[in-house]
Each structure stands twice: as C-alpha cells, then as structure tokens.
Amino acid sequence: MQPCDTIGSHLCERLLAEGNDIICIDNYFTGHKSNIRHLLSHPNFEIIRHDIVYPYMAEIEEIYGDPLIHPQREDYWGHVNPLGIRSCYDEGKRCAESLFMSYYREHGIPVKIIRIFNTYGPKMNINDGRVVSNFIVQALRGDNITIYGDGGQSRSFQYIDDLIEGMVRMMDDTPDDFTGPVNIGNPNEFTIAELAREVISLTGSKSKIVHLPLPADDPQQRQPDISLARNMLGGWEPKIQLRDGLLKTIAYFEEVLSRGGIRR
C-alpha cells in the first residue's frame, strides 16, 4: 500500500495516534497528497517521494480469482485463468506473495501477509473505478448507476476502520514467525444490485440503474472466511455495518463534489 492512498493514509493516522514514528515513501501513482496533508506538520511524520517495497504485504482478494470454494479460506489456492483479460492483475497478486515468502525462507526477512477484501471509506479517489465510489458519485450527480451484468454477483464490503484495526493487530499481536496470509474482510455478503439500491436510498438520488455487459472472468462471489483472523488477531472482526459505513463515505464524497471534485 502507499501512504497517500485510501488505506495507507488511514493507517498512518492510526499509527501516529499510537505514538509511532512514521517514515513514508510514495510515488503518488494511486494516492493523493491531500490525504496526508494534515500530517505533514506532525513531528513524528515524514514522507519521501520515491518508489520502494517494504516487507508488509497487503494484498487483495484477487488472488482467489473466480473462486470455486465459498467462502474463501487462506489455504484455498484460487481459481484463476492465467491467460484471461484479468490475468495480469490476478497473477500479479499471487506472484507478489510468492516473492515475499521466498525472501522470508531464503533470507529470514520478517514478513506479514494479509489479503484485503473490498474496502471502502473516506479518502477514496473520486474516479478510482471501484464499485462503491462509482455508485456513490453517480448517485450524488444524478447519473445512471452502471452495473455490469445482472447485478447478482456478490461481494463483501469492509469499512476502512475495520481494515486498519486488523492490519495493526497483524503487525503488533502476532509472533515474528507468523507470516500469514490472513484474510481481512467483512464476511457479510451483498449483491452488486443490493449495493446499488442501498446507495440510491441513502443518497436520496433519482438515479436509474442501467446494466452493461459483464466483463470476462469477473468473479461471481467473493466472501472471506475470517476464522484465522479471529484466532490470530485477538478476536478481530469487522464492527461497521454497511449502511453506517456508506453514510460516512457518502458524506465525504458530498464534500469533495461540493468543491468541484477537488480534494484539499
């Protein structure tokens, strides 16, 4: 992750609040400096514009591809088309985990691997292309809400605060020789159509739902098995319900859109 993106900026805030010294490196490819601008004057915070890898592996659930096992445990190897339209994205996640584990085994470098399921919340980019931000922005603008396929495909949506809590526990509360991977996600499952209807309801939007062709290899189901997280991370489990998290995220995007989509 990068300190200026959604997840990284929230993690920086949490670690600073706990009294840690933070040195961040970011190439600004996916993040925005406005996400950490309020931290720049903090005496324990420093950011460097650069590109580097740090041995804390925050992967996403794409490693499972279009899973045949539901929900997905960490020992499930996934179901991925290595030549499909999404293959570079899926296989890239698998390759990254392999490299981390190779360095751990060969050189003893301590690593922690987590697998992040769909996460949303304030500080998301207005045009990042993810389903939650897409739906909210479309609803607030009164545009058509675009669903790919019939909307029956399911996802598990996790609010950013729950993810950060799990990440911190993974770093602080697990033994050095515990590498993971650990699923960090909300096991409550919703269809994409349900998400669209909820966003329309919470925003009071007049937006209509339109359906577009489903991209090839788009997964039909994604749901984490978080048994390992509960066992290894001190009983961690998500606390924020989808409705409550969406309301906070909607408020954030309302503010951004009121400034013409410009983040400060």
DAKA-V318642 format. One line per field, one symbol per residue. burial: # if it has 9 or more other ideal C-beta (glycine too) atoms within 8 Angstrom, else .. A space follows every 10 residues. Layout:
BEGIN
burial = ???
END
This chain:
BEGIN
burial = .######### ######.... .#.###.#.. ##..##..#. ....#.#... ....#.#### #######... .###.#.#.# #..#.##..# #.##.##..# #.##...... ########## ####.#...# ########## ....#####. ########## ########## #..#....## ########.# ########## .##.#.#.#. #..#..###. ######.### .##..#.#.# .#.####### ####.##.#. ..#.
END
